Amino acid sequence: EAVRAGRVGAGLRVLDASWYPPKERNARQEFRERHIPGASFFDIEECRDKSSPYDFMLPSESHFADYVGGLGVSNDTHVVVYDGDEVGTFYAPRAWWMFRAFGHKEVSVLNGGFKNWLKEGHPVTAEVTQPTPAVFKARLNRALVKTFEEMVQNVSSIKFQVVDSRPEGRFRGTELDQGLESGHIPGAVNIPFHSFLSETGHEKSIEEIQEIFREKKVDLSKPLTATCRKGVTACQIALAAFLCGKRDVAVYDGSWSEWFHRAPPHYKVSESKRSK
């Protein structure tokens, strides 16, 4: 609401966390052309662990702190993230989760995203504001991040539920995922992230979200980890659960990209293998 009222002051920083496949759209270019007044561009390509063979892995505490400090975010700033994706919200929940993983509580996602901001006729600008750099202290909250080793252990110990946010065909292994054979982690439940978004691209109501989890027999009172292809749409599961009052959903940062390359064959459940 503060964003809408135009109160983008020292206590509030708005970040555009858009990312698109390079051949389709150029997020940085689109930001330069139009964005919410006062917003800065949060580059998910820059704010990541570049030494990792997997996409978009969490950066170190110091890398994250330096990066968001440069965007004018301190530990007292209320951060609002959005993206320009056609579905309404795609990469913004990843940025939201990253802030939370590094100990920042005051972070929100703009409901409906930039698509609806434009549709509702709110102001946009091409003017890029240079934020005053701030000091941000990051402390990784390990409870919100799962590693490959923890995921492997959980296959037999089943200490936490696993929800996979990819489309059903990729979860089942019947369609390729950007050239990668697909399938899922044993025991995972599939809730495609689109399920939580309305036709207009807004988050569904809390009642509707709770019903989606209930239908899939996911118990929000018990430990839960979200996974996807590269740790992005999994954050939509974390956000949906957060809206229902569950604040401790972990994300498996490596997700299927890492699992596919590192897990033993019998830990990759795929229907395409069975049919061969």
C-alpha positions as CSV (number, residue, x, y, z in Angstrom):
1,E,0.0,0.0,0.0
2,A,2.8,2.4,0.8
3,V,4.2,1.8,-2.7
4,R,0.9,2.7,-4.2
5,A,0.6,5.9,-2.1
6,G,4.0,6.9,-3.5
7,R,5.7,6.9,-0.1
8,V,9.0,5.5,-1.4
9,G,11.2,7.2,1.2
10,A,14.2,6.3,3.2
11,G,12.4,3.5,5.1
12,L,11.1,1.8,1.9
13,R,13.1,0.4,-1.0
14,V,11.3,-1.0,-4.0
15,L,13.3,-3.6,-6.1
16,D,12.5,-4.9,-9.6
17,A,13.7,-8.6,-9.5
18,S,12.7,-9.5,-13.0
19,W,14.5,-12.1,-15.0
20,Y,13.7,-13.6,-18.4
21,P,15.2,-16.2,-20.7
22,P,17.7,-14.0,-22.7
23,K,16.1,-14.8,-26.1
24,E,12.7,-13.7,-24.9
25,R,13.0,-10.4,-23.0
26,N,15.7,-8.2,-21.5
27,A,14.9,-7.4,-17.9
28,R,17.5,-4.7,-17.4
29,Q,16.5,-3.0,-20.6
30,E,12.8,-3.0,-19.7
31,F,13.7,-1.6,-16.2
32,R,15.6,1.3,-17.9
33,E,12.5,2.0,-20.0
34,R,9.9,1.9,-17.2
35,H,9.7,0.9,-13.6
36,I,8.0,1.9,-10.4
37,P,9.2,5.4,-9.4
38,G,12.2,5.1,-7.0
39,A,12.7,1.4,-7.7
40,S,16.2,-0.2,-8.2
41,F,17.0,-3.2,-10.3
42,F,17.8,-6.3,-8.2
43,D,19.9,-8.4,-10.6
44,I,19.5,-12.1,-9.7
45,E,22.4,-12.9,-12.1
46,E,24.7,-10.7,-10.0
47,C,23.4,-11.6,-6.6
48,R,24.3,-15.3,-6.6
49,D,27.1,-17.7,-6.1
50,K,28.9,-17.4,-9.4
51,S,31.4,-20.2,-8.5
52,S,28.5,-22.8,-8.4
53,P,27.8,-24.9,-11.5
54,Y,24.1,-24.5,-10.7
55,D,21.9,-21.4,-11.6
56,F,21.0,-18.8,-9.1
57,M,22.5,-20.4,-5.9
58,L,22.6,-18.2,-2.8
59,P,25.6,-15.9,-2.6
60,S,27.7,-15.7,0.5
61,E,26.6,-13.5,3.4
62,S,29.1,-10.8,2.5
63,H,28.2,-10.8,-1.2
64,F,24.5,-10.4,-0.4
65,A,25.2,-7.7,2.2
66,D,27.4,-5.7,-0.2
67,Y,25.0,-6.1,-3.0
68,V,21.8,-5.0,-1.2
69,G,23.7,-2.3,0.7
70,G,24.6,-0.9,-2.7
71,L,20.8,-0.7,-3.5
72,G,20.3,1.4,-0.4
73,V,18.9,-1.4,1.8
74,S,19.8,-1.4,5.5
75,N,18.6,-3.8,8.2
76,D,15.8,-1.3,9.0
77,T,14.5,-0.9,5.4
78,H,11.2,-2.3,4.4
79,V,11.9,-3.9,1.0
80,V,9.1,-4.5,-1.6
81,V,10.0,-6.7,-4.5
82,Y,8.2,-7.2,-7.8
83,D,8.8,-8.5,-11.3
84,G,7.3,-7.9,-14.8
85,D,6.5,-11.5,-15.7
86,E,3.3,-12.2,-17.6
87,V,2.0,-14.6,-15.0
88,G,2.1,-11.7,-12.4
89,T,4.8,-12.9,-10.1
90,F,7.7,-15.2,-11.1
91,Y,11.1,-14.2,-9.8
92,A,10.1,-11.7,-7.0
93,P,9.4,-14.5,-4.5
94,R,13.0,-15.7,-5.0
95,A,14.3,-12.2,-4.0
96,W,11.8,-12.2,-1.1
97,W,13.0,-15.5,0.1
98,M,16.7,-14.5,-0.3
99,F,16.2,-11.5,2.0
100,R,14.5,-13.7,4.6
101,A,17.2,-16.4,4.3
102,F,19.7,-13.6,5.1
103,G,17.8,-12.6,8.2
104,H,15.7,-9.7,6.9
105,K,12.1,-9.8,8.1
106,E,10.7,-6.6,6.6
107,V,10.2,-7.8,3.0
108,S,7.1,-8.0,0.9
109,V,6.1,-9.0,-2.6
110,L,4.0,-6.6,-4.7
111,N,0.7,-8.6,-5.1
112,G,-0.1,-8.9,-8.8
113,G,3.3,-7.7,-9.9
114,F,4.2,-5.0,-12.4
115,K,1.7,-6.3,-14.9
116,N,-1.2,-5.3,-12.6
117,W,0.6,-2.1,-11.5
118,L,0.4,-1.0,-15.2
119,K,-3.1,-2.3,-15.7
120,E,-4.3,-0.2,-12.7
121,G,-2.7,2.9,-14.2
122,H,-0.1,3.6,-11.4
123,P,2.8,5.8,-12.2
124,V,6.0,4.5,-14.0
125,T,9.2,6.3,-14.9
126,A,12.3,5.8,-16.9
127,E,14.3,7.9,-14.4
128,V,16.8,5.8,-12.6
129,T,17.4,7.0,-9.0
130,Q,20.7,6.4,-7.4
131,P,20.1,5.1,-3.9
132,T,22.3,6.2,-1.1
133,P,24.4,3.2,-0.2
134,A,23.5,1.6,3.2
135,V,25.1,-0.9,5.5
136,F,23.3,-4.3,5.6
137,K,24.4,-7.1,7.9
138,A,23.5,-10.5,6.6
139,R,23.2,-13.7,8.7
140,L,22.2,-16.8,6.9
141,N,19.3,-18.6,8.6
142,R,20.2,-22.2,7.8
143,A,16.7,-23.3,8.8
144,L,15.4,-21.8,5.5
145,V,17.8,-23.5,3.2
146,K,18.3,-27.2,2.4
147,T,21.4,-28.7,1.0
148,F,21.7,-31.7,-1.3
149,E,23.0,-33.9,1.6
150,E,20.0,-33.0,3.7
151,M,17.6,-33.8,0.9
152,V,19.3,-37.2,0.3
153,Q,19.1,-38.0,4.0
154,N,15.4,-37.1,4.0
155,V,14.5,-39.7,1.4
156,S,14.9,-42.4,4.0
157,S,14.4,-40.4,7.3
158,I,11.3,-38.4,6.0
159,K,11.9,-35.6,8.6
160,F,10.2,-33.1,6.4
161,Q,7.6,-32.9,3.6
162,V,8.8,-32.0,0.1
163,V,6.7,-30.0,-2.3
164,D,7.8,-29.5,-6.0
165,S,6.5,-26.4,-7.8
166,R,7.3,-27.5,-11.4
167,P,4.6,-28.2,-14.0
168,E,3.2,-31.7,-13.7
169,G,4.8,-33.1,-16.9
170,R,8.3,-32.1,-15.6
171,F,7.5,-33.5,-12.2
172,R,6.4,-36.8,-13.6
173,G,9.3,-37.0,-16.1
174,T,7.1,-37.0,-19.2
175,E,8.5,-33.8,-20.7
176,L,12.0,-32.4,-20.9
177,D,12.9,-29.4,-18.7
178,Q,15.1,-27.0,-20.8
179,G,16.9,-30.0,-22.3
180,L,17.3,-31.7,-19.0
181,E,15.6,-35.1,-18.3
182,S,13.0,-34.5,-15.7
183,G,11.4,-36.4,-12.8
184,H,11.3,-35.8,-9.1
185,I,12.8,-36.5,-5.7
186,P,11.2,-39.7,-4.1
187,G,8.4,-38.8,-1.8
188,A,7.9,-35.3,-3.2
189,V,4.3,-33.9,-3.8
190,N,3.6,-31.8,-6.9
191,I,1.9,-28.4,-6.6
192,P,2.7,-26.3,-9.7
193,F,3.3,-22.8,-8.6
194,H,0.7,-21.4,-10.9
195,S,-1.9,-23.0,-8.6
196,F,-1.4,-20.2,-6.1
197,L,-2.0,-17.4,-8.6
198,S,-5.4,-16.2,-9.8
199,E,-6.2,-15.6,-13.5
200,T,-5.3,-11.9,-13.0
201,G,-1.9,-12.8,-11.5
202,H,-2.7,-12.0,-7.9
203,E,-2.1,-14.4,-5.0
204,K,-5.2,-16.5,-4.3
205,S,-7.0,-16.0,-1.0
206,I,-5.6,-17.6,2.2
207,E,-8.6,-19.9,2.3
208,E,-8.0,-21.0,-1.3
209,I,-4.2,-21.5,-0.6
210,Q,-5.0,-23.6,2.5
211,E,-7.4,-25.7,0.5
212,I,-4.7,-26.4,-2.2
213,F,-2.3,-27.6,0.5
214,R,-5.0,-29.7,2.1
215,E,-6.0,-31.4,-1.2
216,K,-2.4,-32.4,-1.7
217,K,-2.2,-33.7,2.0
218,V,0.5,-31.2,2.9
219,D,0.4,-30.5,6.6
220,L,1.4,-26.8,7.2
221,S,1.9,-27.6,10.9
222,K,4.8,-29.9,10.0
223,P,8.3,-29.2,8.5
224,L,8.2,-28.4,4.8
225,T,10.8,-27.9,2.1
226,A,10.1,-26.6,-1.4
227,T,12.0,-27.5,-4.6
228,C,11.7,-26.8,-8.3
229,R,14.2,-26.7,-11.3
230,K,16.6,-24.1,-9.9
231,G,15.3,-22.8,-6.6
232,V,13.1,-20.0,-8.1
233,T,9.4,-21.1,-8.3
234,A,10.0,-23.1,-5.1
235,C,9.9,-19.7,-3.4
236,Q,6.3,-19.4,-4.5
237,I,5.5,-22.4,-2.2
238,A,7.3,-20.7,0.6
239,L,5.4,-17.5,0.0
240,A,2.0,-19.2,-0.2
241,A,2.6,-21.0,3.1
242,F,3.9,-17.8,4.6
243,L,0.6,-16.1,3.8
244,C,-1.1,-18.9,5.8
245,G,1.1,-18.1,8.8
246,K,3.8,-20.8,8.2
247,R,7.1,-18.8,8.2
248,D,9.6,-21.6,8.2
249,V,9.4,-23.3,4.8
250,A,12.9,-24.2,3.6
251,V,13.9,-24.1,0.0
252,Y,16.2,-26.7,-1.6
253,D,18.5,-24.2,-3.3
254,G,20.0,-26.7,-5.8
255,S,16.7,-28.2,-6.7
256,W,16.3,-30.5,-9.7
257,S,19.3,-29.0,-11.5
258,E,21.6,-30.3,-8.8
259,W,19.6,-33.4,-7.9
260,F,19.6,-34.6,-11.5
261,H,23.4,-34.3,-11.7
262,R,24.3,-35.7,-8.2
263,A,21.6,-38.1,-7.0
264,P,21.9,-41.9,-7.5
265,P,19.6,-43.1,-10.4
266,H,17.1,-44.8,-8.0
267,Y,16.6,-41.4,-6.3
268,K,15.2,-40.0,-9.6
269,V,11.6,-40.9,-10.0
270,S,10.5,-40.6,-13.6
271,E,7.6,-42.1,-15.6
272,S,9.5,-41.9,-18.9
273,K,12.1,-44.3,-17.5
274,R,9.4,-46.8,-16.6
275,S,7.8,-46.7,-20.0
276,K,11.1,-47.5,-21.8
